[in-house]
Amino acid sequence: MAWKTLDDIDLNQKIVLTRVDINVPMEAGVVSDYTRIERIKPTIDDILAKGGKPVLLAHFGRPKGQPNPDMSLKLVQPALEKILGQSITFIERPSREEIEGLPQNTIILVENTRFTNMETENNPQMAQFLASLGDVYCNDAFSAAHRAHASTEGVAHLLPACAGRLMQQELSALESALSTPKRPVVAVVGGAKVSTKLDLLENLVRKVDHLVIGGGMANTFLAAQGVSVGKSLCEHDLSETAKKILKVADEAGCEIVLPADVVVAKEFAANAQNKAVAAHQCPDDAMILDAGPEAIKKIISVFEKSETLIWNGPLGAFEIEPFDKATNAAAAKAAELSKAGNLISVAGGGDTVAALNKSGSAQDFTYISTAGGAFLEWMEGKTLPGVAALSA
């Protein structure tokens, strides 16, 4: 899929409508994590350097189509000014005349796009209104690209459109990992439930050479093979689905890696008494909370013979010790191989980012996506409306 970047469009003296993701966490009215703001800075800096006037469009929270002072982007303005290094003009109801009247090096922040249902309905009238405000459209919000909204998809068809630096970086990383990867390719898919990742698994088994399944999802696959998983989190009603995925993987030549041994405990609590047992030896009164040492060795050996890694979801109950060992060990090996130039590693999804940050390995991964739903839908092989609109 081909799309234009900031280098392909003349931005000098142009008003650049820039869709960003600044839906940041807040605590006591103050932004508690600047990551998403830091990631849009290269795009804003480039637009200004090329003589453009950036007008930031974004959503914040879930206001359900109604103005809500608790979800006003004015709350994010101080953090934006801190990271971008200059004052920002906040406009609640913008007009072309007001924007044109501001100095060329001004950064403009428009109020929450979701304060009207016209945004999420992708209303043509709202798209036309947004287009009337600018000369060029730049989408730098990959994390919202799976939504066909007025500010992510509708307006992209009405102005010369391009990807911002973060969007460009994200798309390049994902294409290199899944569309045109260096082989062998290994995917790690973890998390609690198979049901939330059926499309993902069915797509991946046809595209990767090795698929490591971890977390509660692994229990469902083990149970489908007749293994007793005790009191573990398990979707027994998806046994036939799991068998089908295993069959498709076998036909496609994809090795499914399930844990040969597991860490079990009788309670889900920090530092609960636990032990490693063979996967088929989980006691009836215990639950599987992590992959065991033999499973970790197997995962590391697969990483060592792979060229590309795609990771979505933890391998165990990483939130509490000691059930974070498998995730931490695998992450450390992936980081080590990536840093040495022997592995291209791309990871994404909320729990994944949290787990890799907790492991201390995130900084050495090739690329970590902050997009949740959009990252997952891309991995599922779905077309993202906000990306497709840029290549139209």
C-alpha positions as CSV (number, residue, x, y, z in Angstrom):
1,M,0.0,0.0,0.0
2,A,1.5,3.3,-1.1
3,W,0.9,6.5,0.9
4,K,2.4,10.0,0.8
5,T,4.5,11.4,3.6
6,L,5.3,14.9,4.8
7,D,8.1,14.9,2.3
8,D,5.8,14.5,-0.7
9,I,3.6,17.6,-0.2
10,D,4.5,21.3,-0.2
11,L,3.6,22.6,3.2
12,N,4.9,26.1,2.9
13,Q,2.3,28.7,4.0
14,K,-0.2,25.9,4.2
15,I,-2.7,25.1,7.0
16,V,-2.1,21.5,7.9
17,L,-4.9,19.7,9.6
18,T,-3.1,17.1,11.7
19,R,-4.9,14.2,13.3
20,V,-3.0,13.1,16.4
21,D,-3.5,10.7,19.3
22,I,-3.2,12.6,22.6
23,N,-5.7,10.5,24.4
24,V,-3.4,10.4,27.4
25,P,-3.9,9.2,31.0
26,M,-4.6,11.8,33.6
27,E,-4.3,11.8,37.4
28,A,-5.7,14.6,39.5
29,G,-6.2,16.8,36.4
30,V,-2.5,16.4,35.2
31,V,-1.2,14.2,32.4
32,S,0.5,11.2,34.0
33,D,2.2,9.7,30.9
34,Y,3.6,11.9,28.1
35,T,4.5,9.0,25.7
36,R,1.8,9.7,23.1
37,I,2.6,13.5,23.1
38,E,6.3,12.8,22.8
39,R,5.6,10.6,19.8
40,I,3.8,13.3,17.8
41,K,6.6,15.9,18.3
42,P,8.6,14.9,15.2
43,T,5.5,15.5,13.0
44,I,4.7,18.9,14.5
45,D,8.3,20.0,14.3
46,D,8.6,19.0,10.6
47,I,5.4,20.8,9.7
48,L,6.6,24.0,11.3
49,A,10.1,23.5,9.7
50,K,8.5,23.2,6.3
51,G,6.5,26.4,6.8
52,G,3.2,24.9,7.6
53,K,0.7,25.8,10.3
54,P,-0.4,22.7,12.3
55,V,-4.0,22.5,13.4
56,L,-4.3,19.5,15.8
57,L,-7.4,17.4,15.7
58,A,-7.8,14.8,18.4
59,H,-10.3,13.0,20.7
60,F,-10.0,12.6,24.4
61,G,-11.9,10.1,26.5
62,R,-15.3,8.9,25.6
63,P,-17.7,11.9,25.7
64,K,-20.4,10.0,23.7
65,G,-21.1,12.9,21.4
66,Q,-21.7,15.5,24.0
67,P,-19.4,18.4,25.3
68,N,-17.9,17.4,28.6
69,P,-15.5,19.7,30.5
70,D,-13.8,16.7,32.1
71,M,-12.8,15.6,28.6
72,S,-11.8,18.9,27.1
73,L,-8.5,18.9,25.3
74,K,-7.8,22.2,27.1
75,L,-6.7,19.8,30.0
76,V,-4.0,18.4,27.8
77,Q,-2.8,21.8,26.6
78,P,-0.1,22.4,29.3
79,A,1.5,19.0,28.7
80,L,1.5,19.7,24.9
81,E,3.2,23.0,25.5
82,K,5.8,21.4,27.7
83,I,6.7,18.7,25.2
84,L,6.5,20.8,22.1
85,G,8.4,23.7,23.7
86,Q,6.0,26.5,22.7
87,S,2.7,28.0,23.6
88,I,-0.4,26.6,21.8
89,T,-3.5,28.4,20.8
90,F,-6.6,26.5,21.9
91,I,-9.8,27.0,19.8
92,E,-13.1,25.6,20.8
93,R,-15.0,26.4,17.6
94,P,-12.5,27.1,14.8
95,S,-13.1,29.1,11.7
96,R,-10.9,29.4,8.6
97,E,-10.6,33.2,9.2
98,E,-9.4,32.8,12.8
99,I,-6.8,30.2,11.8
100,E,-5.5,32.3,8.9
101,G,-5.3,35.3,11.2
102,L,-2.8,33.6,13.5
103,P,1.0,33.8,12.9
104,Q,2.5,31.2,10.6
105,N,4.5,29.5,13.4
106,T,1.4,29.0,15.6
107,I,0.3,25.5,16.8
108,I,-3.5,25.3,17.1
109,L,-5.3,22.8,19.2
110,V,-9.0,22.3,18.3
111,E,-11.5,21.0,20.9
112,N,-12.3,17.3,21.3
113,T,-13.6,16.0,17.9
114,R,-15.9,13.6,19.7
115,F,-17.9,16.3,21.4
116,T,-20.4,15.6,18.5
117,N,-21.8,12.4,17.2
118,M,-21.0,13.6,13.7
119,E,-17.4,12.6,14.3
120,T,-18.0,8.9,15.0
121,E,-20.7,8.7,12.4
122,N,-18.2,9.9,9.8
123,N,-20.8,12.6,8.8
124,P,-19.9,14.1,5.4
125,Q,-21.0,17.5,6.7
126,M,-18.4,17.4,9.5
127,A,-15.7,16.1,7.1
128,Q,-16.5,19.0,4.8
129,F,-16.3,21.5,7.7
130,L,-12.9,20.1,8.8
131,A,-11.6,20.3,5.2
132,S,-12.7,23.9,5.0
133,L,-10.3,24.7,7.8
134,G,-7.1,23.5,6.1
135,D,-5.1,23.0,2.9
136,V,-3.5,19.7,3.6
137,Y,-4.5,16.7,5.8
138,C,-1.9,14.8,7.8
139,N,-2.8,11.7,9.8
140,D,-0.4,10.9,12.6
141,A,-2.8,8.8,14.7
142,F,-2.3,5.2,13.6
143,S,-4.0,4.1,16.9
144,A,-7.3,5.6,15.6
145,A,-6.8,4.5,12.0
146,H,-9.1,1.4,12.5
147,R,-12.0,3.9,13.0
148,A,-13.8,5.4,10.0
149,H,-14.5,8.7,11.6
150,A,-14.8,12.2,10.1
151,S,-11.3,13.3,11.4
152,T,-9.6,10.0,10.5
153,E,-11.2,8.9,7.2
154,G,-13.8,11.3,5.9
155,V,-11.6,14.5,5.6
156,A,-8.7,12.5,4.1
157,H,-10.7,12.2,0.9
158,L,-11.3,15.9,0.6
159,L,-7.7,17.4,0.9
160,P,-4.2,16.4,-0.3
161,A,-3.4,13.7,2.4
162,C,-0.3,12.2,3.9
163,A,1.0,10.2,6.8
164,G,2.8,11.9,9.7
165,R,6.1,10.7,11.0
166,L,4.6,8.4,13.7
167,M,2.1,6.9,11.2
168,Q,4.9,6.5,8.6
169,Q,7.1,4.8,11.2
170,E,4.3,2.5,12.4
171,L,3.3,1.4,8.9
172,S,6.9,0.8,7.9
173,A,7.5,-1.3,11.0
174,L,4.3,-3.4,10.5
175,E,4.9,-3.9,6.8
176,S,8.4,-5.1,7.4
177,A,7.1,-7.5,10.2
178,L,4.1,-9.0,8.5
179,S,3.8,-8.0,4.8
180,T,7.4,-8.4,3.6
181,P,9.2,-10.0,6.6
182,K,12.7,-11.5,6.8
183,R,12.1,-15.2,7.5
184,P,11.8,-17.3,9.6
185,V,9.0,-15.3,11.4
186,V,7.9,-16.0,14.9
187,A,4.8,-14.5,16.5
188,V,4.1,-14.5,20.2
189,V,0.4,-14.3,21.1
190,G,-0.6,-14.2,24.7
191,G,-3.3,-12.9,26.9
192,A,-6.3,-14.3,28.7
193,K,-8.8,-15.4,26.1
194,V,-8.7,-17.1,22.7
195,S,-12.1,-15.6,21.9
196,T,-10.7,-12.1,21.7
197,K,-7.9,-13.1,19.2
198,L,-9.5,-15.7,16.9
199,D,-9.1,-13.6,13.8
200,L,-5.5,-12.8,14.8
201,L,-4.6,-16.5,15.3
202,E,-6.3,-17.6,12.0
203,N,-4.4,-14.9,10.1
204,L,-1.0,-15.5,11.7
205,V,-0.9,-19.3,11.2
206,R,-1.0,-18.7,7.5
207,K,1.8,-16.1,7.6
208,V,4.4,-17.0,10.2
209,D,6.7,-20.0,10.6
210,H,6.4,-20.3,14.4
211,L,3.5,-19.2,16.7
212,V,4.1,-19.1,20.4
213,I,0.8,-19.2,22.4
214,G,1.0,-18.1,26.0
215,G,-1.1,-16.9,28.9
216,G,-4.6,-18.1,29.5
217,M,-5.0,-18.7,25.8
218,A,-2.4,-21.6,26.0
219,N,-4.7,-23.3,28.5
220,T,-7.5,-23.5,26.0
221,F,-5.2,-25.1,23.4
222,L,-3.9,-27.6,26.0
223,A,-7.4,-28.5,27.1
224,A,-8.4,-29.0,23.4
225,Q,-5.6,-31.6,23.3
226,G,-7.1,-33.5,26.2
227,V,-4.8,-32.0,28.9
228,S,-6.4,-31.3,32.3
229,V,-5.8,-27.7,33.3
230,G,-7.3,-27.8,36.8
231,K,-8.9,-24.5,37.9
232,S,-7.0,-22.5,35.2
233,L,-8.6,-19.8,33.2
234,C,-9.7,-21.7,30.1
235,E,-12.4,-21.4,27.4
236,H,-13.5,-25.0,27.2
237,D,-16.3,-24.1,24.7
238,L,-13.6,-23.2,22.2
239,S,-11.9,-26.6,22.0
240,E,-13.2,-27.3,18.5
241,T,-12.0,-23.8,17.4
242,A,-8.5,-24.4,18.9
243,K,-8.3,-27.8,17.1
244,K,-9.2,-26.1,13.8
245,I,-6.5,-23.5,14.3
246,L,-4.0,-26.3,15.1
247,K,-5.0,-28.2,11.9
248,V,-4.7,-25.1,9.7
249,A,-1.3,-24.4,11.2
250,D,-0.2,-27.9,10.5
251,E,-1.4,-27.6,6.9
252,A,0.4,-24.2,6.5
253,G,3.7,-25.5,7.9
254,C,3.4,-23.2,11.0
255,E,4.8,-24.7,14.2
256,I,2.5,-24.0,17.2
257,V,4.6,-23.7,20.4
258,L,2.6,-24.5,23.5
259,P,4.3,-24.8,27.0
260,A,5.7,-28.2,27.7
261,D,5.8,-27.3,31.4
262,V,3.9,-24.7,33.4
263,V,4.0,-22.9,36.7
264,V,1.0,-23.7,38.9
265,A,-0.3,-22.3,42.2
266,K,-3.5,-22.7,44.3
267,E,-4.1,-19.0,44.5
268,F,-3.7,-16.0,42.2
269,A,-1.7,-13.8,44.5
270,A,1.8,-12.2,44.6
271,N,4.5,-14.7,45.7
272,A,1.9,-17.4,46.1
273,Q,3.4,-20.9,46.8
274,N,4.1,-22.3,43.3
275,K,5.9,-25.1,41.4
276,A,6.8,-26.0,37.9
277,V,5.2,-29.2,36.5
278,A,4.8,-30.8,33.1
279,A,1.9,-29.3,31.3
280,H,-0.2,-32.4,31.6
281,Q,0.4,-32.6,35.4
282,C,-1.5,-29.6,36.6
283,P,-3.3,-30.6,39.9
284,D,-7.1,-30.4,39.9
285,D,-7.1,-27.8,42.7
286,A,-4.4,-25.5,41.1
287,M,-4.2,-23.1,38.2
288,I,-1.6,-22.4,35.5
289,L,-0.2,-18.9,35.9
290,D,3.0,-18.9,33.8
291,A,5.0,-21.0,31.3
292,G,7.7,-23.1,33.0
293,P,11.5,-23.2,32.6
294,E,11.5,-25.8,29.7
295,A,8.9,-23.8,27.9
296,I,11.1,-20.7,28.3
297,K,14.1,-22.6,26.8
298,K,12.0,-23.6,23.8
299,I,10.8,-20.1,23.2
300,I,14.3,-18.7,23.4
301,S,15.5,-21.4,20.9
302,V,12.8,-20.3,18.4
303,F,13.8,-16.7,18.8
304,E,17.4,-17.5,18.1
305,K,16.6,-19.1,14.8
306,S,14.2,-16.4,13.7
307,E,14.7,-13.2,11.7
308,T,11.5,-11.4,12.6
309,L,9.4,-11.4,15.8
310,I,5.8,-10.0,16.2
311,W,4.6,-9.9,19.8
312,N,1.1,-9.3,21.2
313,G,0.2,-10.4,24.7
314,P,2.1,-11.7,27.8
315,L,3.1,-15.3,28.4
316,G,1.7,-15.5,31.9
317,A,0.2,-13.4,34.7
318,F,2.9,-10.8,34.3
319,E,1.3,-8.3,36.7
320,I,2.4,-10.2,39.8
321,E,5.6,-11.9,40.8
322,P,6.8,-14.6,40.3
323,F,4.4,-15.2,37.4
324,D,6.2,-12.7,35.2
325,K,9.3,-14.9,34.7
326,A,8.4,-16.3,31.2
327,T,7.4,-13.0,29.8
328,N,10.6,-11.3,31.3
329,A,13.0,-14.0,30.1
330,A,11.5,-14.1,26.6
331,A,11.5,-10.3,26.4
332,A,15.1,-10.1,27.5
333,K,16.2,-12.6,24.8
334,A,14.2,-10.7,22.1
335,A,15.8,-7.4,23.2
336,E,19.3,-8.9,23.3
337,L,18.9,-10.4,19.7
338,S,17.4,-7.1,18.5
339,K,20.2,-5.0,19.9
340,A,22.7,-7.3,18.3
341,G,21.0,-6.8,14.9
342,N,20.0,-10.4,14.7
343,L,16.2,-10.0,15.0
344,I,13.6,-7.5,13.9
345,S,11.1,-7.2,16.8
346,V,7.8,-5.5,16.6
347,A,5.4,-5.5,19.6
348,G,2.1,-3.8,20.3
349,G,-1.1,-3.9,22.4
350,G,-1.8,-2.4,25.8
351,D,-0.9,-5.4,28.0
352,T,2.1,-6.1,25.7
353,V,3.6,-2.6,26.1
354,A,3.0,-2.7,29.9
355,A,4.6,-6.2,30.1
356,L,7.7,-5.2,28.1
357,N,8.1,-2.0,30.0
358,K,7.9,-3.9,33.3
359,S,10.5,-6.3,32.0
360,G,12.9,-3.5,31.3
361,S,13.4,-4.8,27.7
362,A,11.2,-2.4,25.7
363,Q,13.9,0.1,24.7
364,D,15.8,-2.5,22.8
365,F,12.9,-3.8,20.7
366,T,13.0,-2.6,17.1
367,Y,9.6,-1.0,17.3
368,I,6.9,-0.9,20.0
369,S,3.5,0.3,18.8
370,T,1.3,2.3,21.2
371,A,-1.7,1.5,19.2
372,G,-4.0,-1.2,20.7
373,G,-7.0,-2.0,18.5
374,A,-5.4,-0.7,15.3
375,F,-2.3,-2.8,15.9
376,L,-4.4,-5.9,16.5
377,E,-6.6,-5.3,13.4
378,W,-3.5,-4.9,11.2
379,M,-2.2,-8.2,12.5
380,E,-5.5,-9.8,11.8
381,G,-5.1,-8.8,8.2
382,K,-7.9,-6.2,8.2
383,T,-7.9,-3.0,6.1
384,L,-7.7,0.1,8.3
385,P,-10.0,2.9,7.0
386,G,-7.7,5.7,8.2
387,V,-4.7,4.1,6.3
388,A,-6.7,3.1,3.2
389,A,-7.9,6.7,2.9
390,L,-4.3,7.9,2.7
391,S,-3.6,5.7,-0.3
392,A,-6.8,6.5,-2.2
